[in-house]
Amino acid sequence: MLLEALEWLVTPCPWTARWDGSLARQIAIRHRHHRCRAAWADHLARSRSQVQKCQNRLAGGLMVVLGSGHLNDVPAPPSGFRSVLVDLVHPVEIQIAAACSRGRLVLETADVFEVSSRLQSVIAAADFCVSAGLLSQLALDPRSGPGPGTAALHWKLLSSARHSLLITDVAARSHPGEAWDPLFDSSALPEPCAEWIWPLIPDGESPQGPQERLVRAFQH
């Protein structure tokens, strides 16, 4: 807890991210990743592999990562790519990497839960846009409200880039063999190009018990 409090104090970010809990959640993800690294290893490797396959099909250009966080599930771009990382909070190690990148890594501070004209223009200019582990958070956020489905709107936003990749958990269950409980309406998404199971909450991590997520990848 002491390390988390120290990181909360020293991480440069908008004050809104401090009082609304965004910074605290970002820090908590780092520590959960450390605790669950063995259980999450396959999921993160599969996510990075899907991103890398798309990168390998392109000669280079501008890559945009939505909800970039700690970049646990997105590999470093190969030479020839410039990257824009979009998030409300950029962890300290990502800020240091950007400062040392000589302009190849740019940080865009934006609330990915609110699609602004600035965010739309950043994505529309991208040769490759990645959204990994973000859509399920958007769909479950109370700000989503009524109206068109979150998945449909998010896919439309991603599709404005030249190429895009969406990796998202689409359903949850507590134990293998149980029926999957959908997290949101995914009917607007195309056929997935890959699918796997992510042990999001392994045994012993939570008093509520374990939880698995069904993860799918979609390409445009």
C-alpha positions in Angstrom: 0.0 0.0 0.0 2.9 2.4 0.7 4.3 1.9 -2.8 0.9 2.5 -4.3 0.5 5.7 -2.3 3.9 7.0 -3.3 3.2 6.2 -7.0 -0.1 8.1 -6.6 1.7 11.2 -5.4 4.5 11.3 -7.9 2.7 10.3 -11.2 2.1 13.4 -13.3 -1.5 13.5 -14.5 -4.6 15.7 -14.6 -6.1 16.4 -11.2 -9.4 15.0 -12.4 -7.7 11.6 -12.7 -6.8 11.8 -9.0 -10.2 12.6 -7.6 -12.3 10.4 -9.9 -10.1 7.3 -9.2 -8.6 6.9 -12.6 -5.0 7.1 -11.3 -5.7 4.7 -8.4 -7.2 2.2 -10.9 -4.2 2.5 -13.2 -1.8 1.8 -10.3 -3.9 -1.1 -9.0 -3.6 -2.7 -12.5 0.2 -2.6 -12.2 0.1 -4.4 -8.9 -2.6 -6.9 -10.0 -0.5 -7.7 -13.0 2.5 -8.4 -10.8 0.4 -10.7 -8.6 -1.2 -12.5 -11.5 1.6 -12.5 -14.0 1.8 -16.3 -14.3 -2.0 -16.7 -14.8 -2.1 -13.8 -17.3 1.0 -14.8 -19.2 -0.8 -16.7 -22.0 -3.5 -14.0 -22.4 -0.9 -11.2 -22.7 1.3 -13.3 -25.1 -1.7 -13.9 -27.4 -2.7 -10.3 -27.3 0.8 -9.1 -28.2 1.0 -11.8 -30.9 -2.2 -10.4 -32.6 -0.9 -6.9 -32.5 2.5 -8.0 -33.9 0.8 -9.9 -36.8 -0.9 -6.7 -37.9 2.3 -4.7 -37.5 4.2 -7.1 -39.6 1.7 -6.7 -42.5 2.4 -2.9 -42.6 5.6 -1.2 -43.7 5.3 1.3 -40.9 3.4 4.6 -40.3 1.4 6.0 -37.4 0.1 3.6 -34.7 -2.5 4.7 -32.2 -3.1 2.7 -29.0 -6.4 3.5 -27.1 -6.4 3.0 -23.4 -2.7 2.3 -23.5 -2.0 2.1 -19.8 1.1 0.1 -19.0 1.3 -1.5 -22.5 1.1 -5.0 -20.9 -0.7 -6.4 -23.9 0.8 -4.4 -26.8 4.4 -5.0 -28.0 6.8 -2.2 -28.7 6.4 -1.1 -32.3 9.1 -2.1 -34.8 11.2 0.5 -36.5 9.3 2.5 -39.1 6.3 3.1 -36.7 5.6 6.3 -34.8 3.2 5.7 -31.9 0.5 7.8 -30.1 -0.6 6.4 -26.8 -4.0 7.6 -25.7 -5.1 7.5 -22.1 -6.2 9.7 -19.2 -3.3 8.5 -17.1 0.1 7.6 -18.5 2.2 5.6 -16.0 5.6 7.1 -15.0 7.6 4.4 -16.9 5.7 5.2 -20.1 6.3 9.0 -19.6 10.0 8.3 -19.3 10.0 6.1 -22.4 8.2 8.9 -24.4 10.7 11.5 -23.2 13.6 9.4 -24.4 12.0 8.4 -27.7 13.1 11.4 -29.8 9.5 11.9 -30.9 8.7 8.3 -31.9 6.4 7.9 -28.9 3.8 10.6 -28.3 1.5 10.7 -25.3 -2.1 12.0 -25.9 -3.9 12.7 -22.6 -7.6 12.1 -23.1 -10.5 10.4 -21.5 -11.2 7.4 -23.7 -14.7 7.1 -22.2 -15.6 10.4 -24.0 -15.1 10.5 -27.8 -14.0 14.0 -28.6 -13.4 15.6 -32.0 -9.7 15.6 -31.1 -9.7 11.8 -30.4 -11.6 11.2 -33.7 -9.0 13.1 -35.7 -6.1 11.3 -34.0 -7.6 7.9 -34.9 -8.6 8.9 -38.5 -5.0 9.9 -39.1 -3.7 6.5 -38.0 -2.3 3.8 -40.3 -3.0 1.3 -37.5 -5.2 1.7 -34.4 -5.3 -0.8 -31.5 -7.9 -1.1 -28.7 -6.9 -3.9 -26.3 -8.9 -4.6 -23.1 -10.8 -1.4 -23.3 -14.3 -2.1 -24.8 -15.6 -4.1 -21.9 -14.7 -1.3 -19.6 -16.5 1.2 -21.8 -19.6 -1.0 -22.0 -19.9 -1.4 -18.3 -19.3 2.3 -17.5 -22.5 4.1 -16.3 -21.7 7.0 -18.7 -22.4 4.8 -21.6 -26.1 5.4 -21.0 -28.9 4.6 -23.6 -28.6 4.9 -27.3 -26.5 3.0 -29.9 -24.6 0.0 -28.6 -21.1 0.8 -27.1 -19.5 -2.0 -29.2 -21.0 -0.6 -32.4 -19.8 2.9 -31.7 -16.3 1.8 -30.7 -15.9 -0.4 -33.8 -17.0 2.5 -36.0 -14.4 4.7 -34.3 -11.7 2.2 -34.8 -12.7 1.6 -38.4 -11.9 5.2 -39.3 -8.2 4.3 -39.2 -6.6 2.6 -42.2 -6.2 -0.6 -40.3 -7.5 -1.5 -36.8 -7.4 -4.3 -34.3 -9.9 -4.7 -31.4 -9.0 -7.2 -28.6 -11.7 -7.4 -26.0 -13.2 -9.7 -23.4 -16.8 -10.4 -24.4 -18.1 -12.8 -21.8 -17.4 -14.0 -18.2 -17.9 -17.1 -16.1 -16.8 -18.3 -12.7 -15.8 -21.9 -13.5 -14.9 -24.0 -16.6 -18.0 -25.7 -18.0 -20.4 -23.0 -17.0 -22.3 -21.0 -19.6 -20.7 -17.7 -20.6 -22.4 -14.5 -19.4 -22.1 -11.8 -22.1 -20.6 -8.5 -20.9 -22.2 -6.4 -23.7 -24.0 -6.7 -27.0 -21.3 -7.8 -29.5 -23.6 -8.4 -32.4 -22.3 -5.4 -34.3 -18.8 -6.8 -34.3 -17.5 -8.8 -37.3 -16.3 -12.4 -37.1 -13.4 -12.8 -34.7 -10.0 -13.7 -36.1 -8.9 -15.3 -32.8 -10.4 -16.4 -29.5 -9.0 -17.6 -26.1 -9.8 -17.8 -22.4 -8.2 -15.3 -19.9 -8.1 -16.3 -16.2 -8.8 -12.7 -15.1 -9.1 -13.6 -11.4 -7.2 -16.7 -10.5 -7.8 -18.8 -7.4 -6.9 -16.9 -4.2 -6.9 -13.4 -5.8 -10.4 -12.4 -4.7 -12.8 -13.5 -1.9 -15.5 -13.6 -4.6 -13.7 -16.5 -6.2 -12.1 -17.0 -9.6 -13.4 -15.6 -12.9 -12.6 -16.4 -16.5 -13.1 -14.1 -19.5 -13.7 -15.1 -23.1 -11.4 -12.9 -25.3 -11.8 -12.3 -29.0 -9.8 -10.3 -31.5 -11.3 -8.5 -34.5 -9.5 -6.9 -37.5 -10.4 -4.2 -39.9 
